[in-house]
């Protein structure tokens, strides 16, 4: 069952522009090899529930792709579905950053911004009771 949703993710990633995999990895705070493991149907490594929504948003799944992926994910991980349903919903916002003239410095800036946004979103989540 894990291979089914991973094959959907792999097909979506293959249709996206170069750099998408790196953006997903940076947003998740992981390296590209982790993304390769969670997007390759040959590996049994499941996608953590907390990573599902960011992946769906960054990869711009179509409504049909999103539905198929979530259905396959729910079949593979019935207990994790509630974590996805209760998790934060994301929206995209384009941010224009300066080109620092060096790929490594640009990557570090991207990771810094992603970390900041992830930490900031923890502050703006409504507190229970």
C-alpha positions as CSV (number, residue, x, y, z in Angstrom):
1,X,0.0,0.0,0.0
2,X,2.9,2.4,0.8
3,X,4.2,1.9,-2.8
4,X,0.9,3.1,-4.2
5,X,1.0,6.6,-2.7
6,X,4.7,6.8,-3.3
7,X,4.2,6.1,-7.0
8,X,1.6,8.9,-7.2
9,X,4.1,11.3,-5.5
10,X,6.9,10.1,-7.8
11,X,4.8,10.8,-10.9
12,X,3.9,14.3,-9.6
13,X,7.5,15.1,-8.8
14,X,8.6,13.9,-12.3
15,X,6.2,16.5,-13.9
16,X,7.4,19.4,-11.8
17,X,10.3,21.8,-12.7
18,X,13.8,21.1,-11.5
19,X,14.4,22.4,-8.0
20,X,11.0,21.1,-6.7
21,X,12.7,18.2,-4.9
22,X,15.2,20.5,-3.3
23,X,12.4,22.9,-2.2
24,X,10.4,20.0,-0.6
25,X,13.5,18.7,1.2
26,X,14.3,22.2,2.5
27,X,10.8,22.8,3.7
28,X,10.8,19.4,5.5
29,X,14.2,20.2,7.0
30,X,15.6,17.1,5.4
31,X,18.2,16.3,2.7
32,X,17.4,15.2,-0.8
33,X,18.3,11.6,-0.1
34,X,15.4,11.5,2.5
35,X,13.1,12.8,-0.2
36,X,14.3,10.1,-2.6
37,X,13.5,7.4,0.0
38,X,10.0,8.7,0.7
39,X,9.2,9.2,-3.0
40,X,10.5,5.9,-4.4
41,X,8.0,3.0,-4.3
42,X,10.9,0.5,-4.1
43,X,11.7,1.7,-0.6
44,X,9.3,0.8,2.3
45,X,10.1,4.0,4.2
46,X,6.6,5.6,4.8
47,X,6.0,9.3,4.6
48,X,5.5,10.8,8.0
49,X,2.0,12.3,8.5
50,X,3.5,15.7,9.4
51,X,5.2,15.8,6.0
52,X,2.1,15.1,3.9
53,X,0.5,18.6,3.8
54,X,3.8,20.4,3.0
55,X,4.5,17.9,0.2
56,X,1.0,18.3,-1.3
57,X,1.3,22.1,-1.2
58,X,4.9,22.5,-2.5
59,X,4.4,20.0,-5.3
60,X,1.1,21.6,-6.4
61,X,-0.9,18.4,-6.6
62,X,-4.0,18.7,-8.8
63,X,-7.3,18.0,-7.1
64,X,-7.4,14.6,-8.7
65,X,-3.8,13.7,-7.8
66,X,-4.4,15.0,-4.2
67,X,-7.5,12.8,-3.8
68,X,-5.7,9.7,-5.1
69,X,-2.7,10.3,-3.0
70,X,-4.7,10.9,0.2
71,X,-6.9,7.9,-0.4
72,X,-3.8,5.6,-0.9
73,X,-2.2,7.1,2.1
74,X,-5.3,6.5,4.3
75,X,-5.4,2.9,3.1
76,X,-1.7,2.4,3.9
77,X,-1.9,4.2,7.3
78,X,-5.4,4.2,8.7
79,X,-4.3,5.4,12.1
80,X,-2.3,8.3,10.7
81,X,-5.1,9.8,8.7
82,X,-6.5,11.7,11.7
83,X,-3.1,13.4,12.1
84,X,-3.3,14.7,8.5
85,X,-6.9,15.8,9.0
86,X,-6.1,17.7,12.2
87,X,-2.8,19.0,10.9
88,X,-2.3,22.6,9.8
89,X,-3.4,23.5,6.3
90,X,-0.9,25.4,4.3
91,X,-1.3,28.1,1.7
92,X,1.4,29.2,-0.7
93,X,3.0,32.6,-0.7
94,X,5.6,33.6,-3.1
95,X,8.6,35.3,-1.6
96,X,11.3,37.0,-3.7
97,X,14.7,36.8,-2.2
98,X,18.0,38.3,-3.4
99,X,20.3,36.1,-5.4
100,X,23.4,35.9,-3.2
101,X,25.6,34.9,-6.2
102,X,26.5,31.5,-4.7
103,X,24.4,28.4,-4.9
104,X,25.4,27.3,-1.4
105,X,24.7,30.7,0.2
106,X,21.3,30.7,-1.6
107,X,20.5,27.2,-0.3
108,X,21.4,28.3,3.2
109,X,19.2,31.3,3.0
110,X,16.3,29.2,1.7
111,X,16.7,26.8,4.6
112,X,16.9,29.7,7.1
113,X,13.6,31.2,5.7
114,X,11.9,27.8,5.7
115,X,12.9,27.2,9.3
116,X,11.7,30.7,10.3
117,X,8.3,30.1,8.7
118,X,8.0,26.7,10.2
119,X,8.8,28.1,13.7
120,X,6.5,31.2,13.1
121,X,3.6,29.0,12.2
122,X,3.9,27.3,15.6
123,X,3.3,30.7,17.2
124,X,0.2,31.5,15.2
125,X,-1.5,28.2,15.7
126,X,-4.6,28.6,17.9
127,X,-4.1,27.2,21.4
128,X,-6.5,24.7,22.8
129,X,-8.6,25.9,25.7
